[in-house]
Amino acid sequence: MTDPADNEPQEANGTDTAKTSQSVLDRYFKIRERGSTVAREVRGGLVTFFTMAYIVVLTPIIIGGVPGKPINADSLGNVLPMLQVAAVVALAAGVMSIVFGLVANYPFGLAAGIGISSLLAVTIAPQMSWPAAMGLVVIDGVIIVLLGLTGVRTAVFNAVPAELKSAIAAGIGAFIAFIGFINAGFVTRPEAAGAPPVQLGHDGSIGTVPTVVFVVGVLLMAVLVVRKVPGGLLLGIIVMTVVSIIVEAVMHLGPASEGHGGWAMNVPKLPSGIGGLPDLSLVGDVDLFGAFTGQFDDVSVLIACVFLFTLLLSNFFDAMGTMTGLGKEGGLADKDGNLPGIGRALMIEGTGAIVGGASSASSNTVLVESSAGIAEGARTGFANIVTGVLFLAAMFFTPLYSVVPMEAVAPVLVVVGAMMMGQIRDIDFTRFELALPAFLTIVTMPFTYSIANGIGVGFISWVVLGAARGQWRRMHPLLYVVAVLFLLYFARGPISDLISG
């Protein structure tokens, strides 16, 4: 008979191995140094994924289409098949989130950006082919990486005044809360002519069951945060998903596209199948310089350059603003609001545009939804590894992930948005030359649905008011350069018309 004591060395060795593995993780990712634990990082990575997972469903709707139908077709009448887009979106998000976590060591998840995707579908692809449009995205990424290698991007990041960095963080908080309201149907666009631009729910009231689920979710997650329940946001998503599945099973609401009162995006019902092999045939389907060859009647070299400039500025400052806000929210920035090792982070983020364009998944960038994972305790790149692995798994299990409805995830954006608004405490609103640029930065982001627009308005107003007070010599020269670039960015429509006509 074996003595139990004989097993003690093996058990001890197993424990030592586990401790060694955890020690390696801790040293590489600086988990304890940043006041976190492996469990918190895993929870944070899970929350970030579930908050970002809608991108796998939404991006195919924005840029994808059905062969033979005109929706999202390019100038040649071709479309990006929706199932293939979903597969490459998950692939690019998984790869880039993991690489960013390993190299930059920040808990900032990367995936296809909604703004760039919309720009491609509405403005660029209809005037050329989809491969040529994705070629522009790749070139945009190459330029951003070169700007990172030369230190230009880091210099611009560090030149932003501390008050504007706080305003950017607060503005992103307002922006993601507004995204949550829109995605859940809590705020909608009225159909009646002459009505206000937005309204509460449907006809000014919360009249749908999914919206009620969203409201209950906000209150539940707020209570869990106030009570400091570990994993409160993740627990809230799980509870509201279960509630949503029960509601759908009883009431059979269906999608909102089929009638008033349905679910915004994912219908919360158990899928008939779990998954299958992904179709990655869009990877590499890129015409790198096609936009500049003159093969498309409506696109001259100058217009292609305007498109590229628009992509570049939007990508450049969206990511800069998002990382500023996330870094401050997670306590990862220094006293001046700068992120240590930001150069590496910015270069990897630029690589996201190259990978996204090369895979036809649209430009991959840091998403503001990462703030949900940070609120859950994520502080290192290990959380990104968790998020990235789940995105890679999503390629095979898309039906399973589609069970989680938008109404169960959107409350996280509202709760985290409220947390991020606390950054306004660092802004002296008694000084109007600081108050106005900060205010414009904060309100422009949600009102125009763009982080880059908010940053641009903030830069321009900061430079104008600073010069008016006689401080033009004290301002960093890069502030003037960026302000002029944003003036050109905001005037890109008339400039494009002037060039083409």
N, C-alpha and C positions, 0 to 999 in steps of 0.2 A: 504494500500500500504506500502511495506516495505521501511523504510528509508535506503539509502545506507550506512549511518553511522553505522547501526546495524551490517554490515558485517566487519567493520574495525577490531574489536578484533580478529575475526576468521582469517582475512588476516594477522594480525600481528602475531597471534599464528603460522600460517603456515610458515611465514618468520622466526620466531624464531626457529621453529623446523628445518628448512633447515639449518639455521646458526649453530644450535647445532650439527646437523649431520656432517656438514663440519668441525666444530671445533673438533669433536671426531676423524675424519679422520686425520685432521692436527696434532693433538697431538700424535696419535698412530704412524703415518708414518713420522712425522717430516717434513711435506711437505714444510711449509714456512721456517723452519730452514735451509733447504737445498736449499733455493732460488728457489723453484718451486711453481706451482699452481696445483689445481686439474685438470684443463683443460689441462695443459701440460702433466701431468701424464697419462691422458686418451689418448691424442694424441700419446705420447711415447709408451704406451702399444699397441695401434693399429698398429703403424709402426713396432714394434718388432714382433708382430704376423704375419703381412703380409710378413715380411722379413724372418721369420722362417717357415711359413706355408708349404713351399715346402717339409719340412721333412715328412709331412703326406703322401706325394706322393712318395718321393724318397726312404724312408726306406723300404717300401714294395718291391720296385724294387731291392734293395740291398740284403735283407735277405728273401724276400718272393718268392713264386713260385706257379706253377700250378700243382695240383696232377697228377701224371702219367708222368710228364716231368722231366728231370734230372737237370734243372737249379735250383741252390741253394738247392739241395737235400742233406740231411745228409747221413751218412754212411749206414743207413737203407733204403734209398730211399724215405724218407718222407720229406715233405716240409711244410713251414708255409704259409697257404693260404693268398694271398695278401690282400683281403678285410678285413680279420680278423686282419692282421698286421696293416693296416691303422687305424682301430678302436682302438686298444690298444696303438698305438703310440700317437694318439690324447688324449686318456684317461690319459696316464702316463705324457705327457707333460703338460696337464691342471692341474692335481693334484700337480705335483712337482713345477710348476711355482707359483701356488697359495701358497703352503706351504713355498716356499723359500721367497716369498714376505712378508708373514705374520711373519715369524720367523727371517729371516736375514735382511729384510727391504732394499734390494738392487734391482735395476731394471734389474736383470740378468735372462733372460728367460731360462728355462731348457727344453730339448727335447732329443730325441735319437741322439747320436753322430755318425757322418758319419764314423769316423776312426774305432771306436769299432765295428760298424755294419759290415764294410768291413772285418775287422779281423775275426769276427765270421763266415761270409759267405764264405770267401776264404780259411782260414787256419784251423779254429777250428771245425766247424760243419761237414765238409766232413770226419772228422776222428772219429766222435762220433754222438750221436743223438742231435737234436735241444734242447730237454729238458735238456740234460746233459750240453750242451754249455751254456744255460741260467742259469743253476745251478752254473757254474763257475762265471758268471756275478754277481749273488747274493752273492757268497762268497767274490768276489772282493769288493763289496759294504760294506759287513760286516767288512772286514779288514780296509777299508778306514774310516768307522765310528769309529772303535776302535782307529785308529791312531789319529782321531780328538778328541776323548774323553780323550786320554792320553796327548794331547797337542803336539804330535810329528809333526803332519801336520802343525800346526800353527807355530811351531818353525822353520821348514824348510822354510815356507813362509816368515817369518820375517828375516831369515838368508840371503836371496838373496840380493846382493849388489844393491844399488839404480841405478847404471848405467845399470845393467842387467835388472832391472825392466823396465827402460825406453826403453831398446832395445827390451824386450819382447812385450811391448805395440806397438812399431813401427813395429816390425815383424808381429804382428797380423794384423796391418793395411795393410801391403803389402800382407799378406796371404788372407784376406777377399777381397781385390781388385782383386787378382788373381782368387779367387773363382768366383767373379762376371764376370770376363773376360771369364772363362771357361764355366760357366753355360749359358752365353748368346751366346756362339759360336764366340765371338770376338777373342779368342785364341783357336786354335784347334790343334789336332795331325795329321800331314801329313800321308797319306797312302803309299806314295812312299817309296821304300827301299832306305836307305842312305840319306834320307831327314833330316833336323834339327828336334829336338824333338818336337818343337812347331812351329806354324806359325800364321800369322794374318788371321782371317776369313777362307775362303775356297780358297785354292790355292794362298794364299798371298794377297787376296783382300776382301773387305767387299761386298760380292756378294749376300747376302740374305736379304730379307725384314725384318725378325725378328731381325737380327743383326743391321740393320739401326734403327729399333725401339729402340734397346738398346742404340745406340750412341746418338740418339735424347734425350732419357731419361736421360743420363748422363749430357748432356749439359743443359737440362731443369732444373734438380734438382740442378746443380751447380749454375745456374742463380738465382733460388729461394733462395738458401743459401746465395749467395752474397748480394741479395736484402733484406735478413733477413725477408723473408715472414713467418709469423707464420704457423707452420704445413707444411712447404715447402716439406719435404720428403714424407709425407703422400699424399699431394696434387699431387706430381709428380707421385706416384704410381697409384693414381686414374685416372689422365689424360692419362697416358700411357696405362693403362688397357682399357680405353674407346677407345683410338686410335687403340689398338690391336684388339679389338672386331670388329671395323669397317673394319680394314684391312682384317681380316679373313673372314668376311661376304662378302667382295667384291672379294677377291682373292682365297679363299678356299685353303690355304696353307697346312693345316693338320699338323700332327706331323713330326718331323725330322726323326723318325724311319722309316717312310714310303717313304722317299725320300729327297734328298738334297733341302734345302730351307725352310723346315718346322720349326715349333716351337720346342724349346728344350725340354720342358716337358709338361706343361699344354697348351692345345689348347684353345685360348680365344674365346669361343662361349657360348652363353647362354644355360644352360643344359635343357634337356627335363623334368627332375624332380629335386626337390629341395633337397630331402633327404629321410631318413628312419631310422629305429631302427638299432643301431650298433650291430655287432656280437662280443661279448667279451669272447668267449669260450676259447681263448688262455690264459686268466688270470689264473694263478696257475698251468699251464702245465709245471712244472719244475721238473727235477730230480737233487736234490741238490748235492748229492755226486756221481752221476753216472760216472763222469769222472775219479774217483779214485777207482772204483770197479774192474777194469780189464776186464769188459765185452766187451770192444771194442779192436779188435786185434791190431790196430795201436797206441793205447794210453796206455802207462804204467803210473804208478804213477808219475815217474820223468817227463815225457813229460807233463802230466796234470799240474804239478807244474810249468813247464816252461810257459805253456799257461797262467796260473794264474798270474805269475810274469809279463808277458807281458801286460796283461789286467790291472794289478794293477799300473804299472809304467806309462802306457799311460794315464789312468784315472786320476791318482794323479797329474801329471804335466800338462796335457792338461787343467784341470780345474784351477790349480794354475796360469798358465800363462794367461788364458783367464780372470780370475777375476782381476789379476794384471793390465792387459791392460785396461779393462773396468773401473776399479776404478780410474786409472789415467786419463783416457779420460773424465770421468764425474766429476772430481774434488772431488772425494769422499775419496781419500787416503790422509794420512798425509804427512808431509814433507819428510819422509823416504820411501814413496811409500806403506806404510802398510794400510790395511783397518780396521777401528774400528769394533770390533765384528766379526773378520774374523773367529774365532773358530766356531761360530754358522753357518756361511755361509758354511764353509767347511764340517761340519757334515751333514747339509741338502743336500749338493751336493753329498756326499757319499751315503746318503739314496736314491738318484736318481738311483744309480746303482742297489740297492736292488729292488726298485719298478719296474725299467725297466726290470730287469731279471725275476722277479716274474710274470710279465705280458707278457713276451715274446716280449717286445717292444725294446729290446737292452738297453744298459746302458744309462741312462739319465744324462746329464751333462749340465753345463752352455755353451751356444752357443755364438760364437763371433758375430753372427748377432744381438745380443742385443745392440751392439754399435749403430745400426740405431735408436733405440728408445732413447738411451742416447743423440744422436745428435739432436733428436727432442725435448729434454728437460726433459726426464724422469730422476728422481734422487732418487726415493724411491720405496719401494716394492709395492706401490699402482698400479704402472704401470704393475707390474707382475700379480696383480689380474686381470686386464683387459686382459692381454695376456692369462692367464690361463683359464678364462671364455670363451674366444673365441676358445681356443683349445678344451674345453669340448663341446662347441657348434658344433665344426667341426666334432665330432663323428656322429652327426645327419645331418649335412649339407655339407658333403664332396663335392658333385657335385657343390655346390654354390661357395665354396672357390677355386675350381679347375679352375674357370674362369680366375683368375689372372695368366698371363703367367710369366715364369721366366724372360723374356726380360724386363718386366715392373718393376720387383723387383731388379734384378741384379745391375742396376745403383746406388741403395742406397749403396750397398757394396763398390762400387768404390769410391763414394763421401765420405763415412765415412772412408774408408781406407786412403784417402788423409788427412783427419782430424787427424787420429791417428798417421800418420807419423811425425807429429809435435813434438812428444815426443823425437826425436833425439836431440832436442835443449839442453837437459839436459846431453848429453854425450860429454865428452871432447875428440874429435877425434885427438887432437894433441898429446895425450899420447897413444902410440901404444898398451901398455898392456891393455888399456881400449877399444881402437878402434877395435882391432881384435875380441875379444869375442863378442862385440856388433854387429859388422858387420856380423859375422858368425851366430849369433842368428837371425838377421833380414832376411838375405837372405836364410837361410836353411829352414825356415818355408814355404815360398811359393814354393821353388824349390823342396822340398820333400813332400809337401802337408801335413805337420804335425807340429803342435805347439810343441808337446813333443820333436821331433827331434831337433828343433831349440833351445829349452831350454837345452837339453842334450849337444849339441855341445858348447853352450855358457858356461855352467858349467865347462866342461872339459878344454876348452881353458883358462878360467879364472883361474882355479886352477894351470894349467901348467905354465902360464906366471907369475902368482903371486909367485909361488915357485921359478921360474927362477930369479926373482928380489930379492930373499931373504926375501919375506914377508910371508913365509909359516906359521910362528907362529902367524901372525896377522889375518889370515883368519879364519873364523868360522869353527869349526870342522865338522859341518854338510855339508859344501861345499865339503869336501873330501869324506864323505860318499855318497853323492848324485852323485858325479863324478864317483865313483867306480860303483855304481848301474847302471849308464847310460852306462858305458863301458860294463857291463854284458848285458844290454838291447840291445846295438848295436851288440853284438856278439851272440845274442840268436839263430841265425840260425846255426852257427857252433856248438854251445853248444848243441842244440837240435839234430843235426846230430850225434854228438859224443855220446850222451846218447842213441840214438836209434840204433846206429850201432856199 
